[in-house]
Amino acid sequence: MAESSVVSRWRHLPNILTVARLLLALPIAFTVAWGHFSSGLILAILAGASDALDGFLARRFHWQSRLGAILDPLADKFLLIGCFIALSWVGAVPLALTLIVLARDVLIVGGVLLWRWKIGVLHVQPSMLSKLNTTAQILYVLVVLALLATQRPLTLIGPDWAVAALTIASGVDYILRWGWRARRDLRIRRRNHGI
């Protein structure tokens, strides 16, 4: 009984790590905006390590939860958006790239809210392209922070374009795939309700 209670308490650890990562988003953004790039890099690496750890624990011990499925991508988005805005603020990342990243996320959130309003509950499964995009954005931010922390020149024109292209492609992919599903589900609902 006692052992079961301990295991039951441990099963919340992935969500606790995710919440901690979510709470790190603002401190990381402010640290970078104030020009403390080494500290920002260390905090970003800690956030990345917590992301890897909570994912491993959830999969390894089957501690996945609906709350975790919502909080995990939310924490990633807050961290990335905060870092992109802060890095643009200090002139290390092109403003156009940050606006592309923001536009994609606003578009997706708007789509989710519209789906919820018109159709109902949505269980989003990120595509491989979306996962690749998130990975590319994380690596890009870490590389920029590392270059700033070591005072090396920022010559990232190729990676800038690559991240922009992946972000746009991922956004278009979401629009096409979920737009098709929305039309299909709305047709089914109309047919079932005799509309």
C-alpha positions as CSV (number, residue, x, y, z in Angstrom):
1,M,0.0,0.0,0.0
2,A,2.7,2.5,1.0
3,E,4.8,1.5,-2.0
4,S,1.8,2.1,-4.3
5,S,1.3,5.5,-2.7
6,V,5.0,6.5,-3.4
7,V,4.8,5.3,-7.0
8,S,1.5,7.3,-7.4
9,R,3.3,10.4,-6.2
10,W,6.2,9.9,-8.5
11,R,4.0,9.7,-11.5
12,H,3.4,13.5,-11.3
13,L,7.2,14.1,-11.7
14,P,7.0,14.6,-15.5
15,N,4.3,17.3,-15.1
16,I,6.3,19.0,-12.3
17,L,9.3,19.2,-14.6
18,T,7.2,20.5,-17.4
19,V,5.7,23.2,-15.1
20,A,9.3,24.1,-14.0
21,R,10.3,24.5,-17.7
22,L,7.2,26.6,-18.3
23,L,8.2,28.9,-15.4
24,L,11.7,29.2,-16.8
25,A,10.5,30.8,-20.0
26,L,10.3,34.4,-18.7
27,P,13.6,34.3,-16.7
28,I,15.4,33.0,-19.8
29,A,13.9,35.6,-22.1
30,F,14.7,38.5,-19.6
31,T,18.2,37.1,-19.0
32,V,18.9,37.1,-22.8
33,A,17.2,40.5,-23.3
34,W,19.5,42.0,-20.6
35,G,22.5,40.7,-22.4
36,H,23.5,37.9,-19.9
37,F,24.0,35.4,-22.7
38,S,26.0,32.8,-20.7
39,S,23.4,32.6,-18.0
40,G,20.6,32.5,-20.7
41,L,22.4,29.6,-22.4
42,I,22.8,27.7,-19.1
43,L,19.1,28.1,-18.3
44,A,18.1,27.1,-21.8
45,I,20.2,23.9,-21.6
46,L,18.6,23.1,-18.2
47,A,15.2,23.6,-19.7
48,G,16.1,21.3,-22.6
49,A,17.5,18.7,-20.2
50,S,14.2,18.8,-18.2
51,D,12.3,18.4,-21.4
52,A,14.3,15.3,-22.3
53,L,13.9,13.9,-18.7
54,D,10.2,14.4,-18.4
55,G,9.6,12.8,-21.8
56,F,11.8,9.8,-20.8
57,L,10.1,9.4,-17.4
58,A,6.6,9.6,-19.0
59,R,7.4,7.0,-21.6
60,R,9.5,4.7,-19.5
61,F,7.1,4.4,-16.6
62,H,3.9,5.1,-18.5
63,W,3.3,8.3,-16.6
64,Q,1.7,10.1,-19.5
65,S,-1.3,12.2,-18.7
66,R,-3.8,14.5,-20.6
67,L,-2.4,17.5,-18.6
68,G,1.2,16.6,-19.6
69,A,0.1,16.3,-23.3
70,I,-1.2,19.9,-23.1
71,L,1.6,21.4,-20.9
72,D,4.6,19.9,-22.7
73,P,4.1,21.6,-26.1
74,L,2.9,24.7,-24.3
75,A,6.2,24.9,-22.4
76,D,8.2,24.4,-25.5
77,K,6.3,27.2,-27.3
78,F,6.6,29.7,-24.5
79,L,10.4,29.0,-24.2
80,L,11.0,29.3,-27.9
81,I,8.8,32.4,-28.4
82,G,10.4,34.1,-25.4
83,C,13.9,33.3,-26.7
84,F,13.1,34.4,-30.3
85,I,11.7,37.7,-29.1
86,A,14.6,38.3,-26.7
87,L,17.2,37.5,-29.4
88,S,15.5,39.8,-31.9
89,W,15.4,42.5,-29.2
90,V,19.2,42.3,-28.9
91,G,19.6,42.2,-32.7
92,A,20.9,38.6,-32.8
93,V,18.0,37.1,-34.7
94,P,16.2,38.8,-37.7
95,L,12.9,40.3,-36.7
96,A,11.3,38.8,-39.8
97,L,12.2,35.3,-38.6
98,T,10.7,35.9,-35.1
99,L,7.6,37.2,-36.8
100,I,7.3,34.0,-38.9
101,V,7.7,31.9,-35.8
102,L,5.1,33.9,-33.9
103,A,2.7,33.9,-36.9
104,R,2.8,30.1,-37.2
105,D,2.0,29.6,-33.5
106,V,-0.8,32.2,-33.5
107,L,-2.3,30.6,-36.6
108,I,-2.2,27.1,-35.0
109,V,-3.7,28.4,-31.7
110,G,-6.4,30.2,-33.6
111,G,-7.1,27.0,-35.6
112,V,-7.4,25.0,-32.4
113,L,-9.8,27.5,-30.9
114,L,-11.9,27.6,-34.0
115,W,-12.0,23.8,-34.2
116,R,-13.1,23.7,-30.5
117,W,-15.9,26.2,-31.2
118,K,-17.1,24.7,-34.5
119,I,-16.4,20.9,-34.1
120,G,-15.5,20.0,-30.5
121,V,-12.6,18.4,-28.7
122,L,-9.3,18.2,-30.7
123,H,-6.6,15.7,-30.1
124,V,-3.6,17.2,-31.9
125,Q,-0.8,14.8,-32.8
126,P,2.3,16.7,-34.0
127,S,3.5,15.6,-37.4
128,M,7.0,14.6,-38.2
129,L,7.5,18.0,-40.0
130,S,6.2,19.8,-36.9
131,K,8.7,17.9,-34.6
132,L,11.5,18.6,-37.1
133,N,10.6,22.3,-37.0
134,T,10.6,22.4,-33.2
135,T,13.9,20.6,-33.1
136,A,15.4,23.0,-35.7
137,Q,14.2,26.0,-33.7
138,I,15.6,24.7,-30.4
139,L,19.0,24.0,-32.0
140,Y,19.0,27.4,-33.7
141,V,18.3,29.2,-30.5
142,L,21.0,27.2,-28.6
143,V,23.6,27.9,-31.4
144,V,22.8,31.6,-31.4
145,L,23.0,31.8,-27.6
146,A,26.3,29.8,-27.6
147,L,27.8,32.2,-30.2
148,L,26.7,35.2,-28.2
149,A,28.0,33.7,-24.9
150,T,31.4,33.1,-26.5
151,Q,31.4,36.4,-28.3
152,R,31.8,34.8,-31.8
153,P,30.4,36.4,-34.9
154,L,26.8,35.7,-35.8
155,T,26.9,34.5,-39.4
156,L,23.8,32.4,-39.6
157,I,22.2,33.4,-42.9
158,G,21.8,29.7,-44.0
159,P,20.3,28.5,-40.8
160,D,18.1,31.7,-40.7
161,W,16.6,30.7,-44.0
162,A,16.4,27.0,-43.1
163,V,14.4,27.7,-39.9
164,A,12.2,30.2,-41.7
165,A,11.4,27.6,-44.5
166,L,10.7,24.8,-42.0
167,T,8.5,27.0,-39.9
168,I,6.5,28.1,-43.0
169,A,6.3,24.6,-44.3
170,S,5.1,23.3,-40.9
171,G,2.4,26.0,-40.8
172,V,1.2,25.2,-44.3
173,D,1.1,21.5,-43.4
174,Y,-1.1,22.2,-40.4
175,I,-3.5,24.3,-42.5
176,L,-3.8,21.7,-45.2
177,R,-4.1,18.6,-43.0
178,W,-6.4,20.0,-40.3
179,G,-8.4,22.1,-42.9
180,W,-9.2,18.8,-44.7
181,R,-10.1,17.1,-41.4
182,A,-12.3,20.0,-40.4
183,R,-14.2,19.9,-43.7
184,R,-14.6,16.1,-43.4
185,D,-15.8,16.3,-39.7
186,L,-18.2,19.2,-40.5
187,R,-19.7,17.2,-43.4
188,I,-20.2,14.2,-41.1
189,R,-21.9,16.4,-38.4
190,R,-24.2,18.0,-41.0
191,R,-25.1,14.6,-42.4
192,N,-25.8,13.1,-38.9
193,H,-27.9,16.1,-37.9
194,G,-29.7,16.3,-41.3
195,I,-28.5,19.8,-42.0
